[in-house]
Amino acid sequence: MDVIWFAFFAVLLVGYFALEGFDLGVGVLLPVLGRTRDGRDRMVAAMAPYVLANEVWLVAVAGTLFGVYPALEGEVLFALYPVVVAMLLSWVLRDAGLWFRRRADGPGWRGFWDAMIAFGSLGLSFGWGMALYAAATGFTASPMHPMGLMLGMVVTLLFAWHGWTFLAWRTPGDFGAVRSGRALVVSGAVAALPVAGVLAGAMPYLVEHTVSAASLNVLSLMVLPFAPIMLGAQLWVWRTFRPGKDAFRLPSFF
């Protein structure tokens, strides 16, 4: 059972990187590719319908981490406290930008919130790289180590490439050459490589620090009924907002 829960945790975390990675990548590229107001509007409209569905994966990751590996909660928060705080603030800023940029008109208003989207996306992307480095060292090294900063840059660049591929797939001809769904899958897999490598090395440690079998049985009864709902919602989003259908229709809450 502990190996099954590790596999479940790994799928959630890898899935988050592969899916939310393009959202963050689009945000990072907003000031680069979105040189006009219309361009930025089209970029946000392209990725906004996917944001909430993709963020559910992170919520599931956090719930699994603290439910299945509670011994890691204090260790992770203590070792990564500044990074975790910075990432939470970045998350809030990015989502606030998505929510508020269309609540009023005017170049100053939209420009400010577009900057928050870009800044928040950059903070989350870079923070994930530093957190992965710390996790790869067993939280014995500071995430601010030069290697941690380098991995932060690598993850940010991978997310940016994934975001560019997503834009080329979702809005053919607007932000690059036409890309197939296969290219998007490949870029998502590459964007998830860093976290997959860390998970592979951390597997023995995580399995050893899993909660008791009785606790896992209770968690299974609580979690399993919601797994099909989460997957079904994800499939609905991708089917509803696929390229060529409502390509630039923003959900009402954005």
GIDA-V408282 format. One record per backbone hydrogen bond with DSSP energy under -0.5 kcal/mol. NH is the residue of the N-H (numbers start at 1). CO is the residue of the C=O. Records with the same first field share a line. If there is no record, write none. Layout:
NH: CO  CO
//
This chain:
5: 1
6: 2
7: 3
8: 4
9: 5
10: 6
11: 7
12: 8
13: 9
14: 10
15: 11
16: 12
17: 13
18: 14
19: 15
20: 16
21: 16  17
22: 19
23: 19
24: 20
25: 21
26: 22
27: 23
28: 24
29: 25
30: 26  27
32: 29
33: 29
34: 29  30
35: 33
40: 36
41: 37
42: 38
43: 39
44: 40
45: 41
46: 42
47: 43
48: 44
49: 45
50: 47
51: 47  48
52: 48
54: 50
55: 51
56: 52
57: 54
58: 54  55
59: 55
60: 56
61: 57
62: 58
63: 59
64: 60
65: 61
66: 62
67: 63
68: 64
69: 64  65
72: 69
73: 69  70
74: 70
75: 71
76: 72
77: 73
78: 74
79: 75
80: 76
81: 78
84: 80
85: 81
86: 82
87: 83
88: 84
89: 85
90: 86
91: 87
92: 88
93: 89
94: 90
95: 91
96: 92
97: 93
98: 94
99: 95
100: 96
101: 97
103: 100
110: 106
111: 107
112: 108
113: 109
114: 110
115: 111
116: 112
117: 113
118: 114
119: 115
120: 116
121: 117
122: 118
123: 119
124: 120
125: 121
126: 122
127: 123
128: 124
129: 125
130: 126
131: 127
132: 128
133: 129
134: 130
135: 131
136: 132
137: 133
138: 135
139: 134
140: 137
145: 142
148: 145
149: 145
150: 146
151: 147
152: 148
153: 149
154: 150
155: 151
156: 152
157: 153
158: 154
159: 155
160: 156
161: 157
162: 158
163: 159
164: 160
165: 161
166: 162
167: 163
168: 164
169: 165
170: 166
171: 167
173: 176
174: 171
175: 171
179: 168
184: 180
185: 181
186: 182
187: 183
188: 184
189: 185
190: 186
191: 187
192: 188
193: 190
196: 192
197: 193
198: 194
199: 195
200: 196
201: 197
202: 198
203: 199
206: 202
207: 203
208: 204
209: 205
210: 207
211: 68
216: 212
217: 213
218: 214
219: 215
220: 216
221: 217
222: 218
223: 219
224: 220
226: 223
227: 223  224
228: 224
230: 226
231: 227
232: 228
233: 229
234: 230
235: 231
236: 232
237: 233
238: 234
239: 235
240: 236
241: 237
242: 239
245: 242
249: 246
250: 248
254: 251
//
